[in-house]
Amino acid sequence: MSIFTPTNQIRLTNVAVVRMKRAGKRFEIACYKNKVIGWRSGVEKDLDEVLQTHSVFVNVSKGQVAKKEDLISAFGTDDQTEICKQILTKGEVQVSDKERHTQLEQMFRDIATIVAEKCVNPETKRPYTVILIERAMKDIHYSVNTNKSTKQQALEVIKQLKDKMKIERAHMRLRLILPVNEGKKLKEKLKSLIKVIESEDYGQQLEIVCLIDPGCFREIDELIQKETKGKGSLEVLNLKDVEEGDEKFE
């Protein structure tokens, strides 16, 4: 027994739909679940890992494929792969209320986990627990954005929490080894980028052990290489300067 299937229909399952309205018409693409955010954040770069098919639809759930003339009218091309990229980047992800709630809850916790891993109480140098960060995020009514990566949002949360609690990114401990001749002059240029100088040792070379904000690492590295013409170096001693134990919730 054969079943007739119209040629303009494609059936897909376990699909995440991304929708865009253009030129008064609706266009949709079929993606693998949980892959859209990865593409938008730059984590996933293989389009075939994101798209279930390179076809553009007017209705994914019914399997109705968009007409060529409608694609040209709306996008100026009938190159479906290029159109899929446009919709994938700028379209609206369609999810059920239950899926959206689960996704938001998971992202909220992931953001809190990243903040807890990166930050400390600057007075005690102790890390905060994930639960405490989650409570603080709820207190500031932080709203998760499904179109942004959790890492991006964690950095936003850190900035917002600084107004409400004692929190900062844990310092990174570095050892800088500089030629003596350039060392004193370079030290002055580095001052604004260094939080704390823990020790200085003048020998055949100037050796400085210091604490910095992780966001300044690249700038310090580039400055040392440029000013010493490659003769200076830096070594990461600790990625996070923290005391053992969790910060307790008062």
Kinemage of the C-alpha trace (Angstrom):
@kinemage 1
@onewidth
@group {chain A} dominant
@subgroup {mainchain}
@vectorlist {calphas} color= white
{ca met a 1} P 0.000 0.000 0.000
{ca ser a 2} L 1.501 3.335 -1.001
{ca ile a 3} L 0.740 6.661 0.657
{ca phe a 4} L 0.860 9.807 -1.431
{ca thr a 5} L 2.971 12.562 0.092
{ca pro a 6} L 2.858 15.993 -1.600
{ca thr a 7} L 6.275 17.058 -2.901
{ca asn a 8} L 6.132 20.364 -1.023
{ca gln a 9} L 5.772 18.651 2.362
{ca ile a 10} L 8.558 17.424 4.658
{ca arg a 11} L 7.891 15.740 7.993
{ca leu a 12} L 10.334 16.361 10.854
{ca thr a 13} L 10.429 15.313 14.510
{ca asn a 14} L 12.212 16.497 17.686
{ca val a 15} L 12.551 19.931 16.142
{ca ala a 16} L 13.174 23.471 17.345
{ca val a 17} L 11.517 26.008 15.050
{ca val a 18} L 12.996 29.450 14.348
{ca arg a 19} L 10.563 31.884 12.741
{ca met a 20} L 10.905 35.180 10.871
{ca lys a 21} L 8.281 37.408 9.264
{ca arg a 22} L 9.406 39.170 6.090
{ca ala a 23} L 7.466 40.909 3.298
{ca gly a 24} L 4.196 40.055 5.031
{ca lys a 25} L 4.872 36.315 5.036
{ca arg a 26} L 6.039 33.829 7.663
{ca phe a 27} L 9.188 31.794 7.127
{ca glu a 28} L 10.483 29.018 9.384
{ca ile a 29} L 13.509 26.738 9.634
{ca ala a 30} L 13.862 23.420 11.464
{ca cys a 31} L 16.771 23.155 13.912
{ca tyr a 32} L 18.020 20.585 16.388
{ca lys a 33} L 16.988 21.377 19.936
{ca asn a 34} L 19.538 23.253 22.094
{ca lys a 35} L 21.701 24.093 19.053
{ca val a 36} L 20.354 27.567 18.213
{ca ile a 37} L 21.933 29.279 21.240
{ca gly a 38} L 25.236 27.548 20.495
{ca trp a 39} L 25.201 28.971 16.964
{ca arg a 40} L 24.282 32.472 18.112
{ca ser a 41} L 26.984 32.541 20.796
{ca gly a 42} L 29.629 31.258 18.378
{ca val a 43} L 30.183 27.952 20.191
{ca glu a 44} L 28.691 25.913 17.327
{ca lys a 45} L 30.055 26.805 13.883
{ca asp a 46} L 28.905 23.797 11.816
{ca leu a 47} L 25.568 24.689 10.206
{ca asp a 48} L 24.759 21.013 9.596
{ca glu a 49} L 24.909 20.427 13.360
{ca val a 50} L 22.223 23.100 13.826
{ca leu a 51} L 19.837 22.665 10.879
{ca gln a 52} L 17.793 19.499 10.429
{ca thr a 53} L 17.434 20.457 6.752
{ca his a 54} L 18.534 23.416 4.627
{ca ser a 55} L 14.923 23.923 3.514
{ca val a 56} L 12.918 27.057 4.317
{ca phe a 57} L 9.306 26.454 5.374
{ca val a 58} L 6.150 28.466 5.757
{ca asn a 59} L 5.040 25.954 8.388
{ca val a 60} L 7.470 23.401 9.818
{ca ser a 61} L 4.863 21.464 11.807
{ca lys a 62} L 2.810 20.865 8.645
{ca gly a 63} L 5.915 20.309 6.533
{ca gln a 64} L 4.986 23.061 4.089
{ca val a 65} L 8.013 24.328 2.169
{ca ala a 66} L 8.235 28.001 1.086
{ca lys a 67} L 7.789 28.825 -2.585
{ca lys a 68} L 10.801 30.019 -4.579
{ca glu a 69} L 9.095 33.237 -5.672
{ca asp a 70} L 8.201 34.101 -2.060
{ca leu a 71} L 11.831 33.610 -0.984
{ca ile a 72} L 13.109 35.890 -3.757
{ca ser a 73} L 10.485 38.508 -2.906
{ca ala a 74} L 11.321 38.484 0.815
{ca phe a 75} L 15.086 37.854 0.834
{ca gly a 76} L 16.238 38.836 -2.656
{ca thr a 77} L 17.586 35.316 -3.252
{ca asp a 78} L 16.435 31.718 -3.411
{ca asp a 79} L 19.682 30.395 -1.844
{ca gln a 80} L 18.061 28.452 0.976
{ca thr a 81} L 21.260 27.962 2.976
{ca glu a 82} L 21.895 31.720 3.081
{ca ile a 83} L 18.264 32.371 3.998
{ca cys a 84} L 18.496 29.739 6.758
{ca lys a 85} L 21.510 31.605 8.183
{ca gln a 86} L 19.553 34.876 8.235
{ca ile a 87} L 16.581 33.296 9.988
{ca leu a 88} L 18.853 31.393 12.384
{ca thr a 89} L 20.628 34.608 13.412
{ca lys a 90} L 17.695 37.019 13.596
{ca gly a 91} L 14.570 34.877 13.882
{ca glu a 92} L 12.500 34.073 16.954
{ca val a 93} L 12.869 30.604 18.487
{ca gln a 94} L 9.492 28.908 18.948
{ca val a 95} L 9.209 26.779 22.089
{ca ser a 96} L 6.344 25.551 24.242
{ca asp a 97} L 5.697 27.287 27.575
{ca lys a 98} L 6.958 24.225 29.445
{ca glu a 99} L 10.155 24.038 27.334
{ca arg a 100} L 10.774 27.767 27.734
{ca his a 101} L 10.343 27.551 31.518
{ca thr a 102} L 12.764 24.608 31.740
{ca gln a 103} L 15.281 26.373 29.481
{ca leu a 104} L 15.107 29.610 31.502
{ca glu a 105} L 15.549 27.728 34.792
{ca gln a 106} L 18.594 25.868 33.463
{ca met a 107} L 20.180 29.017 32.034
{ca phe a 108} L 19.524 30.893 35.294
{ca arg a 109} L 21.367 28.215 37.246
{ca asp a 110} L 24.197 28.035 34.677
{ca ile a 111} L 24.696 31.812 34.939
{ca ala a 112} L 24.754 31.627 38.745
{ca thr a 113} L 27.301 28.780 38.565
{ca ile a 114} L 29.632 30.812 36.315
{ca val a 115} L 29.372 33.838 38.630
{ca ala a 116} L 30.120 31.664 41.677
{ca glu a 117} L 33.151 30.151 39.915
{ca lys a 118} L 34.570 33.526 38.871
{ca cys a 119} L 33.885 35.697 41.917
{ca val a 120} L 34.723 36.185 45.588
{ca asn a 121} L 33.852 38.448 48.488
{ca pro a 122} L 36.692 41.029 48.162
{ca glu a 123} L 36.996 41.384 51.952
{ca thr a 124} L 37.256 37.697 52.860
{ca lys a 125} L 38.541 36.369 49.496
{ca arg a 126} L 36.077 33.495 49.911
{ca pro a 127} L 33.885 32.270 47.034
{ca tyr a 128} L 30.108 32.526 47.143
{ca thr a 129} L 27.878 29.470 46.832
{ca val a 130} L 25.725 28.984 43.734
{ca ile a 131} L 22.584 29.090 45.923
{ca leu a 132} L 23.552 32.474 47.363
{ca ile a 133} L 24.221 33.892 43.874
{ca glu a 134} L 20.849 32.560 42.689
{ca arg a 135} L 19.130 34.323 45.613
{ca ala a 136} L 20.962 37.553 44.815
{ca met a 137} L 19.963 37.292 41.132
{ca lys a 138} L 16.321 36.877 42.176
{ca asp a 139} L 16.630 39.890 44.505
{ca ile a 140} L 17.725 42.115 41.599
{ca his a 141} L 15.015 40.522 39.416
{ca tyr a 142} L 17.529 39.387 36.806
{ca ser a 143} L 15.776 38.278 33.621
{ca val a 144} L 17.489 35.609 31.493
{ca asn a 145} L 17.916 36.366 27.784
{ca thr a 146} L 17.745 33.167 25.716
{ca asn a 147} L 19.463 34.902 22.787
{ca lys a 148} L 22.654 35.590 24.777
{ca ser a 149} L 25.215 33.074 25.998
{ca thr a 150} L 25.364 32.261 29.713
{ca lys a 151} L 28.955 33.577 29.854
{ca gln a 152} L 27.918 36.976 28.462
{ca gln a 153} L 25.060 37.167 30.942
{ca ala a 154} L 27.278 36.113 33.865
{ca leu a 155} L 29.478 39.172 33.223
{ca glu a 156} L 26.343 41.364 33.183
{ca val a 157} L 25.157 39.821 36.463
{ca ile a 158} L 28.513 40.523 38.159
{ca lys a 159} L 28.203 44.227 37.251
{ca gln a 160} L 24.624 44.411 38.535
{ca leu a 161} L 25.346 42.540 41.772
{ca lys a 162} L 28.138 44.971 42.703
{ca asp a 163} L 25.451 47.525 43.625
{ca lys a 164} L 23.817 45.043 46.010
{ca met a 165} L 26.613 43.025 47.604
{ca lys a 166} L 30.374 42.821 48.090
{ca ile a 167} L 31.472 40.894 45.032
{ca glu a 168} L 34.235 41.074 42.448
{ca arg a 169} L 35.984 38.765 40.035
{ca ala a 170} L 38.656 36.700 41.777
{ca his a 171} L 42.111 38.063 41.078
{ca met a 172} L 44.631 36.158 39.000
{ca arg a 173} L 48.151 35.811 40.433
{ca leu a 174} L 50.986 36.413 37.951
{ca arg a 175} L 54.777 36.394 37.989
{ca leu a 176} L 56.238 39.039 35.676
{ca ile a 177} L 59.883 38.693 34.612
{ca leu a 178} L 61.231 41.886 33.030
{ca pro a 179} L 64.653 43.077 31.843
{ca val a 180} L 66.062 45.447 34.520
{ca asn a 181} L 66.673 48.298 32.070
{ca glu a 182} L 63.055 48.434 30.886
{ca gly a 183} L 61.603 47.089 34.121
{ca lys a 184} L 61.223 50.299 36.167
{ca lys a 185} L 59.714 52.229 33.259
{ca leu a 186} L 57.390 49.352 32.369
{ca lys a 187} L 56.311 48.925 36.001
{ca glu a 188} L 54.905 52.481 35.935
{ca lys a 189} L 52.888 51.682 32.798
{ca leu a 190} L 51.577 48.466 34.376
{ca lys a 191} L 50.515 50.125 37.660
{ca ser a 192} L 46.994 50.944 36.499
{ca leu a 193} L 46.461 47.321 35.384
{ca ile a 194} L 47.767 45.683 38.581
{ca lys a 195} L 45.569 45.378 41.682
{ca val a 196} L 48.227 44.337 44.222
{ca ile a 197} L 52.016 43.924 44.015
{ca glu a 198} L 52.898 41.108 46.419
{ca ser a 199} L 56.653 41.057 45.908
{ca glu a 200} L 59.465 42.590 43.854
{ca asp a 201} L 62.903 41.105 43.377
{ca tyr a 202} L 65.684 43.015 41.617
{ca gly a 203} L 68.440 40.708 40.423
{ca gln a 204} L 69.679 40.163 36.915
{ca gln a 205} L 66.021 40.675 36.036
{ca leu a 206} L 63.071 42.370 37.733
{ca glu a 207} L 60.645 39.756 39.049
{ca ile a 208} L 57.213 40.924 40.211
{ca val a 209} L 54.496 38.740 41.744
{ca cys a 210} L 51.130 40.500 41.544
{ca leu a 211} L 47.352 40.152 41.511
{ca ile a 212} L 45.321 41.382 38.539
{ca asp a 213} L 41.744 41.447 37.308
{ca pro a 214} L 41.462 38.554 34.770
{ca gly a 215} L 40.063 40.995 32.217
{ca cys a 216} L 43.445 42.803 32.121
{ca phe a 217} L 45.538 39.709 31.334
{ca arg a 218} L 45.726 40.173 27.560
{ca glu a 219} L 46.538 43.884 27.833
{ca ile a 220} L 49.377 43.191 30.309
{ca asp a 221} L 50.769 40.393 28.134
{ca glu a 222} L 50.724 42.578 24.998
{ca leu a 223} L 52.300 45.525 26.830
{ca ile a 224} L 55.166 43.393 28.160
{ca gln a 225} L 55.861 41.845 24.750
{ca lys a 226} L 55.773 45.240 23.021
{ca glu a 227} L 57.883 47.206 25.534
{ca thr a 228} L 60.517 44.490 26.075
{ca lys a 229} L 60.569 43.372 22.418
{ca gly a 230} L 59.862 39.804 23.526
{ca lys a 231} L 62.520 39.686 26.271
{ca gly a 232} L 60.002 39.878 29.122
{ca ser a 233} L 57.556 37.152 30.120
{ca leu a 234} L 54.659 36.444 32.440
{ca glu a 235} L 53.568 33.269 34.163
{ca val a 236} L 50.154 32.460 35.658
{ca leu a 237} L 50.652 31.239 39.239
{ca asn a 238} L 46.966 31.016 40.206
{ca leu a 239} L 43.874 31.481 38.062
{ca lys a 240} L 41.909 32.469 41.188
{ca asp a 241} L 43.235 34.019 44.407
{ca val a 242} L 40.733 32.623 46.918
{ca glu a 243} L 40.597 31.419 50.496
{ca glu a 244} L 39.356 27.880 51.088
{ca gly a 245} L 35.728 27.386 52.060
{ca asp a 246} L 32.431 28.942 50.945
{ca glu a 247} L 31.060 32.318 51.936
{ca lys a 248} L 28.149 31.611 54.259
{ca phe a 249} L 24.773 33.261 53.781
{ca glu a 250} L 24.013 35.520 56.734
